[in-house]
Amino acid sequence: MFIPDLLTFLDGTPVTTPAQWQKRRRELLSILEREEYGIRPAFTGCAQGTLQEIVSPCCAGHARHERLVISFDTPSGAFSFPLQFLYPADGHPHPLLLSLSFQSDVYNAYTPVEEIIDNGFALAHLCYTDVTSDDADMSSGLAGCYPRRDPATDWGKLSMWGFAASRAADYLATHPAVDPQNMAVIGHSRLGKAALLCGALDERFRFVLANNAGCGGDALEQTKHPGAETIAVMAEAFPFWFCGNRSKYAANPSHMPFDQHFLMAAIAPRFVAVCSAEQDTWADPYSQQLCCVAASPAWALHRLHGFVGPQEPATVPAEYAEGHIAYRIRDGVHFLSRKDWLYYMDFIRKHMAPQTQTCV
């Protein structure tokens, strides 16, 4: 098994200082965009948020629920998507959970809204298909707003969903109910992959939360275990999530010049939390854990702890949240559960940055 080295530049020079890490991080992201996710279009503007409706009462009167439209310019004109935003109605800024979701309704089986509010968090809810469809249609929504130039490196749907989360953050970071020093992006399954990519590229997110993300997200490709999803399977079923280059590694994953620890490490020196489930063999929990181990040198370079836990398979249930990389494995199946949310919120509270400013 060969896993590409995090701390060696492409020219063979070792990475030994945090200052060098910024250059190496850009190399890692460039490799990942060129070979896996596609090259995201440059964006130099700032998205706008427009209030459409206030939903009241909300969470027994404890919260304010705003229905917003996020809009921004693209080469094909303005593009917009809806965003639901809920926050404690106490007049103070709060840590933000920006959720990439499968559901259009914020009140759903995956999202314990009132419990999130009662824990002192603001919640932004973005339905992924409001951005672009989950299929090979590259004219759908945001996908049709940017020219396609090269099938090998044109951006895939995961990158588009993450891009939209960053555009939502453009507006939310200015909202008086949000503490911009403590913003988190969260996603489950394929949206966990999108959340990881979003957080790796967008340093405004102090916390990146990946739930059961697996192949193409937080699981190493070189350590697959029985029942795990593979690049070959994804190249057949979901090639549109990625750029064309990724599929060329389907038959020979060992030829990849990257592995998923590159993506996780690009979040350093910020915080990332990974949750897996014992029965979710498709996401490959042990490879998720090993990815946390393999990414940790990026934090050690900053004299910080990455994953503080074992290299041997964790015994279910297990939680490791002392370092900048948290890992949790629970019993059960592929799902974003109430207890997963509670774990993420505890992790954020443990590592929150002091508020240094109030948005106006």
Order of alpha helices (4+ residues) and beta strands (2+ residues): alpha-beta-beta-beta-beta-alpha-beta-alpha-beta-alpha-beta-alpha-alpha-alpha-beta-alpha-alpha-beta-beta-alpha
